[in-house]
């Protein structure tokens, strides 16, 4: 064994968060759900710049 890849999870390993991060995950999922519903699903965007402005305004 030559040690290459030592300390790295296998490519198919799921993410492992910190203890107590479930609330953080839920808040982010809620944020992205609302972003999808209130901005992304309302219309199509001609440019990424238009979408960026819609997200931050």
Rosetta constraint file for C-alpha pairs under 8 A:
AtomPair CA 9 CA 13 HARMONIC 6.14 0.50
AtomPair CA 17 CA 21 HARMONIC 6.42 0.50
AtomPair CA 20 CA 24 HARMONIC 7.96 0.50
AtomPair CA 21 CA 25 HARMONIC 6.23 0.50
AtomPair CA 22 CA 26 HARMONIC 6.13 0.50
AtomPair CA 23 CA 27 HARMONIC 6.13 0.50
AtomPair CA 24 CA 28 HARMONIC 6.27 0.50
AtomPair CA 25 CA 29 HARMONIC 6.09 0.50
AtomPair CA 26 CA 30 HARMONIC 6.08 0.50
AtomPair CA 27 CA 31 HARMONIC 6.16 0.50
AtomPair CA 28 CA 32 HARMONIC 6.19 0.50
AtomPair CA 29 CA 33 HARMONIC 6.02 0.50
AtomPair CA 30 CA 34 HARMONIC 6.20 0.50
AtomPair CA 31 CA 35 HARMONIC 6.15 0.50
AtomPair CA 32 CA 36 HARMONIC 6.03 0.50
AtomPair CA 33 CA 37 HARMONIC 6.21 0.50
AtomPair CA 34 CA 38 HARMONIC 5.79 0.50
AtomPair CA 34 CA 39 HARMONIC 7.96 0.50
AtomPair CA 35 CA 39 HARMONIC 5.45 0.50
AtomPair CA 35 CA 40 HARMONIC 6.55 0.50
AtomPair CA 35 CA 55 HARMONIC 7.65 0.50
AtomPair CA 36 CA 40 HARMONIC 4.74 0.50
AtomPair CA 36 CA 41 HARMONIC 5.85 0.50
AtomPair CA 37 CA 41 HARMONIC 5.52 0.50
AtomPair CA 37 CA 42 HARMONIC 7.31 0.50
AtomPair CA 38 CA 42 HARMONIC 6.56 0.50
AtomPair CA 39 CA 43 HARMONIC 7.73 0.50
AtomPair CA 39 CA 54 HARMONIC 6.98 0.50
AtomPair CA 39 CA 55 HARMONIC 6.76 0.50
AtomPair CA 40 CA 44 HARMONIC 7.59 0.50
AtomPair CA 45 CA 50 HARMONIC 6.38 0.50
AtomPair CA 45 CA 51 HARMONIC 6.01 0.50
AtomPair CA 46 CA 50 HARMONIC 6.94 0.50
AtomPair CA 47 CA 51 HARMONIC 6.64 0.50
AtomPair CA 48 CA 52 HARMONIC 6.03 0.50
AtomPair CA 49 CA 53 HARMONIC 6.20 0.50
AtomPair CA 50 CA 54 HARMONIC 6.24 0.50
AtomPair CA 51 CA 55 HARMONIC 6.18 0.50
AtomPair CA 52 CA 56 HARMONIC 6.33 0.50
AtomPair CA 53 CA 57 HARMONIC 5.94 0.50
